C-alpha cells in the first residue's frame, strides 16, 4: 500500500440512478469551485466509459458494487486508484459516504490517499483446441447450471494435473475482493483483500466432501465440463454469461496488482464486514 496525493478526480456515475447523478453533479460543482480538475463519465450497459478518462489521481464511482466492479475492470492496468459511493443494496466495496461527504473529500484533497493493490483472476475458456474467451475478472469466475435442477459433472485439475471429479450445482473461483460475495455465501473463506490468493468453492456438492480451497496466485486451476447432465454457463463477475458445452475447459490463475483500490481511511475491513451485516456485531455486557 502506497501513499498518493490527489489533485485531480474523475466521477463515474451509474446512468438511470437519480440519486447518484444528483450527488455527482453537486460534487463536480464543489470541486470546480475549488479549482480541482474533474472529469465525469456515465456508466451503463457494456459501454467502456473509462477509456476516454485522462490519468487522474482518483476515480470515484457512484453506483452499487456492480458499478464499482465494472469500473475496476475497465481501469485494469492503468494504475488509477478507485473508490465508490454506494447507491446499491450492499455496498461492501464502496467506502465514500453519500452524506456528510465534504469533510472526507477535503481530507482526500489535503492529505491524499493510500492505494491498495488488488489481485484479479485471469481466466480462459477453451473449446477443442481453440481459446474462445479470455480476460480478467475483479470478483469471480462461476460455473453454474441453467434452469433445470440437475447436477453438473465437472473434472477439476491443479497445474494441469487431475485433482478430482465433482458433481455439484456449480463451482466458484473467487478473488479476495470477491470473497465477501457469492463465494462467501457458498461457504468460502473470507480473504483479506490485499492477499495474492484465490478461493475455489463448490456450490452444493453431491455426496462429496469438498471444503473450500485457498490457492496461491500462481496456481492454475482448471474446470472441464463432463457428460451433459444440465445446461451450464460461465458467469464472469456476475455480469457476463457464456454457455458451456461438454469438453469445455476453464482455466484460472491469479494476477497480483491488477487494479488499485483507494483506502480513504474512513472504515476498516472488519468494520465494513459488520456494517453490511456479513458478521454480527458482538453485544457489550451490561
N, C-alpha and C positions, 0 to 999 in steps of 0.2 A: 504494500500500500504506500503510495507516494503522495506528497502534498502538491497541490496545484493552485495557482492563483486563478481567479475568474474575472475577466474583464469584458467578455462577450458571451452572449447566450443565443440559443435557438429554442423556440417554443413549437412543439409538435402537438397538434390538437386533434382529437377524435372528431370527425365530422358527424353531425347529427346529434351531438350532445350539447344542448344549450348551456348547461351549467359550466361545462369545460370551456366552451367557446367564450362565454362571458368572462370567466376568470382570466383566460389567456389575453383577452383584449385589455383588461384592466392592468395586468402585469406588464404587458407590452408598453402601454402608455406610461406606466410608472418608470420603467427602465429608460425609455426615450427622454423623459423629463430630466433624468439624471445623466444624460449623455452616454448611456451604455449602449453599444451596438447590439441590436437584437433582430433576429430573423424569425419568421413564422412559416409553418407549413401545415397543411391539412392532411390528416391521416384517415384513410378509408379504403376498404377493399384491398386489392393486391397492388395498388399503386405504390411505387417506391418514392415516397415523399421526401426521403432524406438525401437522395443522390445530389440534389442541387444545393444543399446546405454548405456554406463555407466551413473552414476549420475553426469552429468556435471552441470556447473553453468548457462549455457545459450545454447539454441538451436537456430540457425539461419536457417531459411527455405528460399531456393532460388526457387521461382516459383510465381504463381499467388495466389490470395486469396483462390482458391480451394485447392492448395497445403498446405497453412497455416492452413486451416480448417481441412484438413485430418490429418496433423501432430498433431494439437491440440487434436483431438480425441484420437490419439494414446498415447499422453502424459497424458491423464486423470489420476489423482490420483498420479502422480509421482512428482508433485510439482517442475517441472523444468520450468523456465520462457522461453517463446517463443517469438521470433521476426522474421521478414521476410524482404526480399528484393524483390520488385515487378518485376516480369518478365511476368506479365499477362496484362489484359486490364485496370483494375481499380486500384487495389492495396490499397484499403482503410485500410486494416489491416496491411499492410507492411510498416514499418517506416524506415528500414535500407536503406541507399542510394546505388544505383548501381554505382554511380560515386562519386569521392572525398570521398571515404569511410575510408581512412587511419586515418584522424583526429577523426571522431566519434568512430572508433574502438579502437584507442589509448585511448580515453577518457573512453570508457567502461572498458578497462583493468585497467586503473589507478583509476577510480572513482567508478566503479560498476554501478549497475542499480537499478531501482525501480521496484519491482514485483507487478503487479496488479491482484488481484483475479477476475475471471470472472465466471459467472453463466452459467451452462449448463441446458438443458432440458432433463429430464428423460421421456421416452415415453414407452408405452406398447401397443401391438396390440393383442386384444382378439377376438377369433372366437369360438362361442359356449361358452363352459366353460373352454377353454384352451387358455393360453397365448402362442402365436406362434412367437412373436417377441418382443424384448425389448432392450433398450440401452440408450445411451446418445448422444445428438447432440450439436454441437457448435453454429450453426446458427438457423436452423428452422426445424419444422415438418410441412409438407404441405399435405393436402388432395386436389387432383386435378383431373379433368376429363381427359378422353382419347381423341381419335381423333374426336369423334362426338361432335358437338356443342349443347349439351343438358345439362340441369341443373342438379346439384347434389342435392339430398334430404337428408338433414343432421339433426339429432337431437342433440342438444347441452346441456350439463349438467355442473353444477358447484358444486364441492364437493358432487357428486352423487345425486344432486337434479336437476330435469328438469329445463332447462333455456328457451329454445325456439326451434322452428322448423325453419330451414333456407333452402332456395333454392338459390343456387349460383353456380358459376363456381368452387368453392372450398373454402378452409379455410387455413390460415397461422397461426401457433403458432411460435413466434419468440423470441429468447433471445435478450438482449440488444446488444450483439455483432452482431447479425444478423439483427438488426433493420434498418440498412442502406442498406440492400439488398432487397430481394423480398418483405418483409413486408412494407418497406418504399415506394417501387414502387406502392404497392396496397393501399396507403393512411394511413398506420400505423404510429404511433408516433415514433419519434426518441428518444431512451432512452440512457442516459449516460451509458457508458459501465460497470461501476462498480456497477450499481443498481442491486438489487436482486428482479427483477420483469420481467414479460414477456408480450408479446403483442398477442392479438387474432384479426386478421383482415380477413374479408370476401373478397373473390375475386368476384367482380361484383355481389353483392346480387340483387335478383329479387323481386321487389315490397315489399321491406323490408328496414326499416331504421336500419342499423347495424353499428353504429360508432365503430371504433376500441376500444377494451378493453385493459386496462393495469391492470394486476393481480399481486398480490404479489407472491413470490416464493412458498409459502406453499399451495396455491390454486391448487386444482386438476381440470383440465378442461377436459371434455370428448366430443368426437365426435362419433356418431353412424350413420352408413350408413343406410339410409332408402330405400324405394322402388327403384328398378332399373330404373333409367332414362338414365344412361350412364355408361360406364366403368369408374371406379375410381381407383386411385393409391395413395399410401402413399409414399411420397418422403422425404428422410432424408438428410439434408444439401445439397440438390441439387445433390447428388452423388450416392444415393442408392434408388431403387424403388421397391415397393411390390404391387401387385394387391390386390384390396379390393373386398369383396362381401357383399351382403345385410346382415345386422346384425352385421358386424364387428364393434368393438368399439376401438377407440384410446384414451388413457388417457395420460395426460402430467402434469408435475409438475417441478418447478424449483429446481435445486440443486446448492446452492451457493458454491463458492470456488472450482469448479471442475477442473479448469485449471488456469495457470498463463500466463499473457502476460507481456513482458518486456516493460516498459516505458523507452525509450532511451533518452528522454528529447530533441528530435530533432524537433518534431512538436506536437501541442496540438490537442485535439479532434475537436474543431471548425475550426482550421486551416486546418485540413485534410478534413473536410466537404467542404471547399472552394476549396482545391487543386484538388479534384476529381470531382468537379462540382456539388455536391449534393445541395449546396446552392450557390447563386450568390454573388460574391464579390460586395460590395457597391462601387459606384464610388465617388471619392472625388470631392467636388465642386471646380469650377475654372478651 
